[in-house]
Amino acid sequence: MTAAAAPRRAMVLAAGLGLRLRPLTENLPKPLVPLAGRTLLDRALDALDAAGVESAVVNTHYLGAMIETRLAGRARPRIVLSPEAELLETGGGVVRALPHLGAAPFYVVNADIAWTDGATPALARLADAWRDEAMDALLLLHAVEDATGYDGSGDFFLKRDGTLERRGDADRAPYVFTGVQILHPRLLAEAPASAPGGRFSLTVLYDRARAAGRLAGLVHDGDWHHIGTPAGLAEARARLKADADGN
């Protein structure tokens, strides 16, 4: 994908309850938790703006009015709110937003993570790695051993051809999905019709793409922070402060 063809639309998944981040999220939605002087949501939107994204859908649920107020004065990218009376999970949320996402590949970014770029911005690297004829989804991965705030066993193995294989029954996999990705709308064309209330996880569609050999991965070359718990947030803050101090 050329720079001129890089995604101009995106979605930020910001509807989660943030239960594991309590007490911080008792009166504050997780996307508005501050990290190094910016909210998690602003960090995601700033990165999308820098990547040339012109329009971003932000789904909301828990304390959604606070997110709406926060975004009211934002000029770039143009914000489209997608309120959810009931949580639709990642897949259902993206499907609802499809009318605003167009017919071309688009970015999707979780609002409970943060990252710092390597030599080239991660979103630009994703756009450069996208191959429309071979991919329906391209996930940004990070090495489990160097992931801040993550204590899981990894999600994927990366094969030589750039496609992904799930951890499955293995004890560990070397890479965790960062929550940053490019999706093609065709991946959502056959969303699970039987999902109660339209709720389903994007994992269902990743598995379909993987079975067809169209789920690809790219390893992030900067830092990645999973903001899932107060301890994870503290670790991310310490890492970013150390970076700012030059340590």
C-alpha positions as CSV (number, residue, x, y, z in Angstrom):
1,M,0.0,0.0,0.0
2,T,1.5,3.4,-1.0
3,A,1.4,6.3,1.4
4,A,-1.3,7.9,-0.7
5,A,-3.4,4.8,-0.4
6,A,-2.9,4.4,3.4
7,P,-6.2,4.2,5.4
8,R,-8.0,7.5,5.8
9,R,-10.6,6.1,8.2
10,A,-10.3,4.3,11.5
11,M,-12.1,3.1,14.5
12,V,-11.1,3.4,18.2
13,L,-12.6,0.8,20.4
14,A,-13.5,2.7,23.6
15,A,-16.6,1.1,25.0
16,G,-15.1,-1.2,27.6
17,L,-16.0,-1.2,31.3
18,G,-12.4,-1.1,32.6
19,L,-13.3,-3.3,35.5
20,R,-9.8,-4.5,36.2
21,L,-8.5,-0.9,36.3
22,R,-10.7,0.0,39.3
23,P,-10.7,2.1,41.4
24,L,-9.4,4.5,38.7
25,T,-12.3,3.7,36.5
26,E,-15.1,4.0,39.1
27,N,-15.8,7.5,37.9
28,L,-13.7,7.7,34.8
29,P,-13.9,5.7,31.6
30,K,-10.7,3.8,30.8
31,P,-10.0,5.7,27.5
32,L,-9.7,8.9,29.6
33,V,-7.1,7.5,32.0
34,P,-4.0,9.8,31.7
35,L,-0.7,8.4,30.6
36,A,2.4,10.7,30.4
37,G,0.2,13.8,30.0
38,R,-2.3,12.5,27.6
39,T,-5.4,10.3,27.9
40,L,-5.2,6.9,26.3
41,L,-7.9,7.9,23.8
42,D,-6.0,11.1,22.8
43,R,-2.8,9.1,22.3
44,A,-4.6,6.8,19.9
45,L,-6.3,9.6,18.0
46,D,-3.1,11.6,17.9
47,A,-1.3,8.6,16.3
48,L,-4.1,8.2,13.8
49,D,-4.1,11.9,12.9
50,A,-0.3,11.8,12.3
51,A,-0.9,8.8,10.0
52,G,-3.2,10.8,7.8
53,V,-6.5,9.5,9.1
54,E,-9.3,12.0,8.4
55,S,-12.2,10.3,10.1
56,A,-12.4,8.1,13.2
57,V,-15.3,6.3,14.7
58,V,-15.2,6.1,18.5
59,N,-17.6,3.7,20.1
60,T,-18.8,4.4,23.7
61,H,-20.7,2.8,26.5
62,Y,-19.5,3.1,30.0
63,L,-19.6,6.9,31.0
64,G,-19.9,7.6,27.3
65,A,-21.0,11.2,28.0
66,M,-17.5,12.0,29.4
67,I,-15.9,10.7,26.3
68,E,-18.2,12.7,24.1
69,T,-17.4,15.9,26.1
70,R,-13.7,15.2,25.8
71,L,-13.9,14.8,22.1
72,A,-16.2,17.8,21.4
73,G,-13.4,20.2,20.8
74,R,-11.2,17.9,18.7
75,A,-10.7,19.0,15.1
76,R,-8.6,16.2,13.8
77,P,-9.4,13.5,12.9
78,R,-13.1,14.1,12.5
79,I,-14.9,12.2,15.2
80,V,-18.0,10.0,14.6
81,L,-19.4,8.7,17.9
82,S,-21.0,5.3,17.9
83,P,-22.8,4.9,21.3
84,E,-23.7,1.4,22.4
85,A,-26.7,0.9,24.8
86,E,-25.4,-2.6,25.3
87,L,-21.9,-3.7,24.8
88,L,-21.4,-5.3,21.3
89,E,-17.8,-6.5,21.9
90,T,-15.1,-5.8,19.4
91,G,-16.7,-7.4,16.3
92,G,-20.2,-6.1,16.9
93,G,-18.9,-2.6,17.6
94,V,-17.0,-2.6,14.3
95,V,-19.9,-4.0,12.3
96,R,-22.2,-1.2,13.7
97,A,-19.6,1.4,12.6
98,L,-19.2,0.0,9.0
99,P,-21.4,2.6,7.4
100,H,-18.9,5.3,8.5
101,L,-15.7,3.3,7.6
102,G,-16.1,3.1,3.8
103,A,-15.1,0.4,1.4
104,A,-11.3,0.5,1.8
105,P,-9.1,-1.0,4.5
106,F,-9.2,0.9,7.8
107,Y,-7.3,1.0,11.1
108,V,-8.8,-0.3,14.3
109,V,-7.1,0.6,17.6
110,N,-8.0,-0.4,21.1
111,A,-8.3,2.4,23.7
112,D,-6.8,0.3,26.5
113,I,-3.2,0.2,25.1
114,A,-0.4,2.6,24.3
115,W,2.7,2.3,22.2
116,T,5.7,4.2,21.2
117,D,7.1,4.0,17.6
118,G,10.3,2.7,16.4
119,A,12.2,4.4,13.5
120,T,9.0,4.4,11.4
121,P,5.6,5.0,12.9
122,A,3.7,1.7,13.5
123,L,0.6,2.7,11.6
124,A,2.8,3.7,8.6
125,R,4.5,0.3,8.8
126,L,1.2,-1.5,8.8
127,A,0.0,0.5,5.8
128,D,3.2,-0.3,4.0
129,A,2.9,-4.0,4.8
130,W,-0.7,-4.3,3.7
131,R,-1.3,-6.5,0.6
132,D,-4.9,-6.3,-0.5
133,E,-4.7,-9.4,-2.7
134,A,-3.4,-11.5,0.2
135,M,-4.9,-10.1,3.4
136,D,-8.2,-9.5,5.1
137,A,-6.6,-8.6,8.5
138,L,-3.1,-7.4,9.4
139,L,-2.4,-7.4,13.1
140,L,0.4,-5.5,14.9
141,L,2.2,-7.9,17.2
142,H,4.6,-7.5,20.1
143,A,7.1,-9.8,21.7
144,V,5.6,-11.2,24.9
145,E,8.9,-11.0,26.7
146,D,9.1,-7.2,26.3
147,A,5.4,-6.3,26.7
148,T,4.6,-3.9,29.5
149,G,1.6,-4.7,31.7
150,Y,1.0,-8.1,30.0
151,D,1.2,-11.3,31.9
152,G,-0.4,-13.7,29.5
153,S,1.0,-16.6,27.4
154,G,0.9,-14.9,24.0
155,D,-1.6,-15.1,21.2
156,F,0.2,-16.0,17.9
157,F,3.0,-17.7,16.1
158,L,4.3,-15.8,13.1
159,K,5.0,-18.0,10.1
160,R,7.7,-17.5,7.5
161,D,5.2,-16.2,4.9
162,G,3.9,-13.5,7.4
163,T,0.6,-15.3,8.2
164,L,-0.4,-16.2,11.7
165,E,-1.1,-19.3,13.7
166,R,-2.9,-19.3,17.0
167,R,-1.2,-20.5,20.2
168,G,-3.8,-23.3,20.4
169,D,-2.7,-26.0,22.9
170,A,0.9,-24.7,23.1
171,D,2.0,-23.5,26.5
172,R,3.2,-20.2,25.1
173,A,3.4,-18.2,21.9
174,P,6.0,-15.6,21.2
175,Y,3.7,-12.7,20.2
176,V,0.8,-10.9,21.7
177,F,-1.7,-9.0,19.6
178,T,-1.3,-5.3,20.4
179,G,-4.8,-4.1,19.6
180,V,-3.6,-2.2,16.6
181,Q,-4.6,-3.5,13.1
182,I,-5.8,-2.9,9.6
183,L,-9.0,-4.7,8.6
184,H,-10.7,-4.9,5.2
185,P,-14.5,-4.4,5.2
186,R,-14.9,-7.7,3.4
187,L,-13.8,-9.5,6.6
188,L,-17.0,-8.1,8.2
189,A,-19.3,-9.0,5.4
190,E,-20.1,-12.4,6.9
191,A,-20.4,-11.4,10.5
192,P,-22.0,-14.0,12.8
193,A,-25.7,-13.5,12.2
194,S,-26.5,-15.7,15.2
195,A,-24.6,-13.5,17.7
196,P,-27.0,-12.4,20.5
197,G,-27.9,-8.8,20.0
198,G,-25.1,-8.5,17.4
199,R,-22.4,-9.1,20.0
200,F,-19.3,-11.0,19.0
201,S,-15.5,-10.8,19.2
202,L,-13.3,-10.0,16.2
203,T,-11.5,-13.3,17.2
204,V,-14.2,-15.2,15.3
205,L,-13.3,-13.3,12.1
206,Y,-9.6,-13.7,12.7
207,D,-10.1,-17.4,12.8
208,R,-11.9,-17.3,9.5
209,A,-9.2,-15.2,7.9
210,R,-6.5,-17.6,9.4
211,A,-8.3,-20.6,7.9
212,A,-8.2,-18.9,4.5
213,G,-4.5,-17.9,4.9
214,R,-5.5,-14.2,5.0
215,L,-4.6,-13.3,8.6
216,A,-1.2,-11.6,8.6
217,G,1.0,-10.1,11.3
218,L,3.7,-7.5,11.7
219,V,6.0,-7.3,14.7
220,H,6.2,-3.9,16.4
221,D,9.6,-2.4,16.7
222,G,8.9,0.0,19.5
223,D,7.5,-0.3,23.0
224,W,3.9,-1.5,23.8
225,H,1.9,-1.1,27.0
226,H,-1.2,-3.0,28.0
227,I,-3.2,-0.8,30.4
228,G,-5.3,-3.5,32.0
229,T,-4.7,-3.0,35.7
230,P,-3.3,-0.3,38.1
231,A,0.0,-2.2,38.2
232,G,0.2,-2.2,34.4
233,L,-0.6,1.5,34.3
234,A,2.1,2.2,36.8
235,E,4.6,0.1,34.8
236,A,3.8,2.0,31.6
237,R,4.1,5.4,33.4
238,A,7.5,4.3,34.8
239,R,8.7,3.1,31.4
240,L,7.6,6.3,29.6
241,K,9.2,8.5,32.3
242,A,12.5,6.6,32.0
243,D,12.4,7.1,28.2
244,A,11.7,10.9,28.7
245,D,14.5,11.1,31.2
246,G,16.8,9.4,28.7
247,N,17.4,6.3,30.8
